Amino acid sequence: MRQELERLKTEAIQEIQTAGDSGSLNEIRVKILGKKGTLTSILRGMGRLAPEERPIIGELANRVRTELEAALEERGKTIALQEQNRRLAQEELDILLPGRKPKLGHCHPLQLVLEEIEAIFLGMGFSIAEGPEIETDYYNFEALNLPKDHPARDMQDSLYITPEILLRTHTSPVQVRTMEKMYPNPIRIIAPGRVYRRDSLDASHSPMFHQIEGLAVDEGITFGDLKGVLTVFVKKLFGEDRQVRFRPSFFPFTEPSAEVDVSCSCAGKGCRVCKGSGWLEILGSGSVNPAVLKMSNYDPERVSGFAFGLGVERIAMLKYGINDIRLFYENDLRFLAQF
């Protein structure tokens, strides 16, 4: 057995030195030192040795294993270096080639419009207020002069979580929360955010979209102040050449109420966008209903206010000539790269 071990060491070291790649070297490792390898086969015969010979042969076998493992490791390092040099030779870099510029992201069209609208109102002295998207029925409806039996609730298909909790259908609850928080101080805020309706997704409807509500409460505020603020806003957003039109309407939380239209870019000639009318509806507005002021502890005999609400998607579609609201949410780079 001593001779077999010595012969195994000599032959194995020669074989290791001739290995040309890491795959061949690994095959040699398994063939010699594996569970079914040559060394293991030789050692199975130790049972036939005399008891006094076993420690000697065992020591020799360990020494042979150690020497073979050292030879494998040394040859492995040499092969790895050779393979690395071959790869580097094959992967030469032309440092004179121009580099690849990474693609940079940019703002979504809705974010561009939102920031532009915010900048206009911030320039007029308004501040930004925020509120929860999961809202109570009280703040979403009742505090806005919409009791549970009010027929105007049918105008909004709401997404209820419980009978008293729902996803807000507009950002008007932020106005109520702000009035409660800031009472009795004057208020001049806009409230941008996501809102939710039980609508099917099509070219002009989405179950989730963005709104901006505006509110001003102070002594001596009139409907004329509302007209002045919204006229400045429209001309800043769409251009100084645009005209603004106020049409009587109805909203439970404002009285009197008005829809606001902006003249179409077709200059009244009539086109597909304005359906031949020459006007585009952009938002709803009005003087804050005294009942809403009273529920937030403001005295409607002493203070008054105005409010307005607009859809960001609606504004973006008009501003950029987009005819399908779904384009904002499909993440199509061909569409988004235009902005």
KALIN-V301394 format. One line per field, one symbol per residue. ss: DSSP state (H for helix, E for strand, C for the rest). psi: psi as a letter, one per 20 degrees, with the letter a starting at -180 (. if undefined). burial: I if it has 16 or more other C-alpha atoms within 10 Angstrom, else O. Layout:
# KALIN-V301394
ss=???
psi=???
burial=???
This chain:
# KALIN-V301394
ss=CHHHHHHHHHHHHHHHHHCCCHHHHHHHHHHHHCCCCHHHHHHHHHHHCCHHHHHHHHHHHHHHHHHHHHHHHHHHHHHHHHHHHHHHHHCCCCCCCCCCCCCCCCCCHHHHHHHHHHHHHHHCCCEECCCCCEEEHHHHCHHHCCCCCCHHHHHCCCEEEECCEEECCCCHHHHHHHHHHHCCCCEEEEEEEEEECCCCCCCCCCCEEEEEEEEEEECCCCHHHHHHHHHHHHHHHHCCCCCEEEEEEEECCEEEEEEEEEECCCCCCCCCCCCCCCEEEEEEEEEECHHHHHHCCCCCCCCEEEEEEEEHHHHHHHHHCCCCHHHHCCCCHHHHCCC
psi=hghggggggghghghghipirhghhhgggghgirhkrgggggiijhhiqqhihghghgggghhggghghggggghggggggghghgghhhlppoiiqqropqpqrrqqhhhggghggghghhhjjqrpqrrqhoqqhghhfgikkmrhjphihiiooqnqgrhiprppirjhhhgghgghhipkqqpnqqnqrqrpqmqqoahjqqipapqoqqppprpjprhhggggghgggghhgiqiiqqppppqapphjqorqqqpqqqqiikjhprhgjkihjqpphrqrrppphhgghijjqoihhrrrqqqpqpgggghgghjkpjohhhhiikohhghii.
burial=OOOOIOOIIOOIIOOIOOIOOIOOIOOIIOIIIOOOOIIOOOOOOIOOOOOOOOOOIOOIIOOIIOOIOOIIOOIIOOIOOOOOOOOOOOOOOOOOOOOOOOOOOOOIIIOOIIOOIIOIIOOOOIOOIIIOIIIIIIIIIIIIIIOOOOOOOOOOOIIIOOOOIIIIIIIIIIIIIIIIOOOOOOIIIIIIIIIIIOOOOOOOIIIOIIIIIIIIIIOOOOIOOIIOOIIIIIOOIIOOOIIIOIOOOOIIIIIIIIIIIIIIIOOOOOOOIIOOOIIIIIIIIIIIIIIIIOIIOIOIOOIIIIIIIIIIIIIIIIOOOIOOIIOIOOOOOOOIOOO
